[in-house]
Amino acid sequence: MAEINRFKLEWACRRGMRELDKMIMPFYQNHFDSLTEAEQQAFAEMLTYPDPELFRWVMHQLPAPTQAITDIIELMRSKIHR
């Protein structure tokens, strides 16, 4: 799999929507290193989408485009609510 550029990834975690910022950056800082390589790739792929789409997925308004992204969103939601 492609190697993840951590600098670019951290920059991509900074979103324009406050609601996403409060979920994505803390998850990245606290849990990214413990993810499997496949989960890390899904997280990186998720960040390539625009904020309105991410928000709809996180809020369960629309399904994410892949199961891997759905799984990482559910993991992120479970970790942020603890």
N, C-alpha and C positions, 0 to 999 in steps of 0.2 A: 504494500500500500504506500501511497505517497506520504512523505514525511511532512509533519505539520510545523509550520513556522510559528513559534510561540509568540513572537512579537506581533505579527499580523493577526493572529488569533485573539490576543488580548485586546488589540485595537478594535477588532470586529465585535467584541463583546460590549463595547460602548455603543449604546443604541440611542435613538432620538426620542423614544418613548420612556417616560419614567417608570411605568409599570414593568416594562421589559428589563430596564436597567436594574431594578430591584430583584429580579429573578436571575438574570443571566450572569452578571458579573460575580455575585456571591457564589453561585454554583461553580463557575469557572475557578475562582480562587480557592474554594474549599474542597472541591470534589473531582476536578478534571484529572489530576494525577492518578487517582484511583480507578479511573475508567479503563475498560479494555481498549485495545487499539481500534476495534470496530466502533465502539461507543464514542471514542474521541473523533473518529472520522465522521460519524453521524452528527456530532455536535458541531464540528467545523462546517459540514455541509449545511446544517440548519442556519448558521450565521450568514450564509450567502443570500438568503431571502430577505425581502424588504420587511420593515417593521409591521405594516398592516397585516401581512400574511402571518408572520410569527405571532402577533397578538391574537389573531383569530384561532390559531392552533392551540395556543396556551390556554385560551378561554373556552376551548371546546366548541367554538362556533363553527369551525370547519375542520375536516380531517387533514392531517399533514400528508404530503405527497408520497411518503414512503413509510414503511413500518419501522425502519431504523430511526427516522426522525420522530415518529410517534413515540417510540420507546424512550428516546432520550428526553423528550418533553415530559413524559410521565415520570421519569426518574428525577428530573429537575424539579417538577412540582412536588414530588414526595419529599425531597431533601429540603426544599425551601420552607415547607410547612412544619418542620420539626423545630 
